[in-house]
């Protein structure tokens, strides 16, 4: 530290001596002026370097540490983001698998319900056929005991025409609604068993 001060003082004094000699010599040499300017330049920047070296070095060191910290934080944030991205990707894959499972289960349940509905509808149709057949037989037997086969066929065809005439869209929709209600009741009864 003492040697640095000594060198600084010496560098500050040398230009004074050089400037004295250049003033005394009248004939002046350009090379001596040039050397004096170079020495002044060296002294000026040497002094500035001596004075500013530690603060600049400290500032650059602090700046380097701040940059290192920023880089480390950025790396940590990148790792965290990559981890979160990986977790989200895994969740997405899991969700896709769950959606496919739910869809598959729903299709299976739908097919099973469809089979049950079709089975219940067939049973209801058979029951309705039997009931209708019994009703027709009863009505035919009680109303037409003495008629021949021809009159029985004619009566059946007339009855069919009457049904077609009376069967309006509104009545047809009502019959369908009643049939659906009956199917629901049968389905509930079969599930209760």
PAZASE-115465 format. One record per residue (C-alpha): x, y, z; residue in one letter. Coordinates in steps of 0.5 Angstrom, whole numbers, plus 500, padded with zeros to 3 digits. Layout:
<recs>
XYZa ...
</recs>
This chain:
<recs>
500500500x 506505502x 509503495x 503505491x 503512495x 510513493x 509511486x 503516485x 507521488x 513520484x 508520478x 505527480x 512530481x 515528475x 511532470x 512538474x 520537473x 519536465x 514542465x 520546468x 525544463x 521545457x 519552459x 527554461x 529551454x 527556449x 529552442x 524547445x 524540442x 517537439x 520530442x 520533449x 513535448x 511529446x 514525451x 511530457x 504529454x 505521454x 508522461x 502526463x 497521460x 500516464x 500519470x 493522469x 490515467x 495511472x 492516478x 485515475x 486507475x 490507482x 484511485x 478508481x 481501481x 478498488x 471502487x 470499480x 473492482x 468492487x 462494483x 464489478x 464484483x 458486486x 455486479x 458479477x 455476484x 448479482x 448476475x 450469478x 444470483x 440472477x 442466473x 441461479x 434464480x 433463473x 435456473x 431454479x 425457476x 426453469x 427447473x 421449477x 417450471x 419444467x 417440473x 410443473x 410442466x 411435467x 406434472x 401437468x 403433462x 402427467x 395429469x 393430462x 395423460x 391421466x 385425465x 385422458x 385415460x 380417465x 376420460x 377414455x 375409461x 369413463x 367413455x 368406455x 364404461x 358409459x 358405452x 357399456x 352401461x 348404455x 349397451x 346394457x 340399458x 339398451x 338390452x 334391458x 329396454x 329391448x 328385453x 322389457x 319392450x 319385448x 316382454x 311388454x 309387446x 308379448x 304381454x 300386450x 299381444x 296376449x 292381452x 289383446x 288376443x 284375449x 280381448x 279379441x 277372443x 273374448x 269379444x 269375438x 266369442x 261373446x 258378440x 259373434x 257366436x 252364430x 256368425x 260363420x 268364419x 266369413x 262374418x 268373423x 273375418x 269381416x 268383423x 275383424x 277387418x 271392420x 274392427x 281393424x 278399419x 275402425x 281402429x 285405423x 280411423x 280412430x 287412431x 289419430x 296422431x 294424438x 291418440x 297414437x 302419441x 298417448x 298410446x 306410446x 306414452x 302409456x 306404453x 313407455x 310408462x 308401462x 315399460x 318404466x 314400471x 316393468x 323395468x 322398475x 319391477x 324387474x 330391477x 326391484x 326383483x 
</recs>
